[in-house]
Amino acid sequence: MRAGRGGAIDCRVQPCRKLIGWLALVLTPLVPVRAADAPVWSTEGYGGERHVFSLGASRGFVVIPPRAGEGPAIPWVWYAPTINGYPNARLHWLFSRLVSHGVALAGLDVGETYANPDARRRFWAFYQECRTRFRLAEKACLLAQSRGGLNHFLFAAEHPAAVRCLAGIYPVMDLRSYPGLAKAAGAYGIPPEELAASLREHNPIDNLRPLAGAGIPLLILHGDGDALVPLAANSAVAAQRYRALGGAVTLVVVRGKGHEEVPEFFESTALLDFLLEQTRKD
């Protein structure tokens, strides 16, 4: 997924070029990725100005809309997971419309970490970097697709004051459902039985109270034919618990659809309208 740095410099012939190149890297932190095989998120601007940059061990992107101007903070939608080529071309319909309405986009690649504590710390660092470097709004609208639900629901639980709203496209809400505790435990660096014993600390469906207490509205799209991230064990139970906590949630069940990249999820006017309505509150 990461572009190469090019050929080595022959310092015996031109000893200063290595130093100049190093200074350029330090003094130019926003580095466009131009490799032919780069993932869509590192090459697509959706009609805005794309920035790709490193933050510690992670790499992130921010797209600034052309109408950002010099006024108040820019509203933004933060997408997860930014991994393995996601967000991909299927999100162009939604993202290009958000940018055209003055909404910035962002995402951070933390690898296949299933929202372990280290990934959550990196998410918080990215949030702070986005606000200070790009003048983004205090409250982000979170958009979680599939396993991105682990990252974003836990980020919202730990930092509810930083979240305006949360939208999901068949989001993972329970580690037992996906990827399973045996696989997730490897990313957490603990045995599966230890993860099971501490699951309430790491499971989105067990950490909804802070979101409800902060009045964060939820919109979730989920297919009733989803075999990979089943509706009943994820979005349905989350919506039920959120309502019981007094939270506002809209669950749109897409009949006959599974874990698919189809227009019913990715060209949803309900999803677009929800995100635009929430970003306008900034």
Secondary structure, DSSP 8 states (H G I E B T S, - for coil): ------S---TTT-HHHHHHHHHHHHH--------TT--GGGT--TTSEEEEEEETTEEEEEEE-TT-TTSS-B-EEEEE---TT-S-GGGHHHHHHHHHTT-EEEEEE--S-TT-HHHHHHHHHHHHHHHHHH-B-SSEEEEEETTHHHHHHHHHHH-GGGEEEEEEES----TTTTT-HHHHHHHHTS-HHHHHHTGGGT-GGG--HHHHHTT--EEEEEETT-SSS-TIIIIIHHHHHHHHTT--EEEEEETT--S---HHHHT-HHHHHHHHHHHTT-
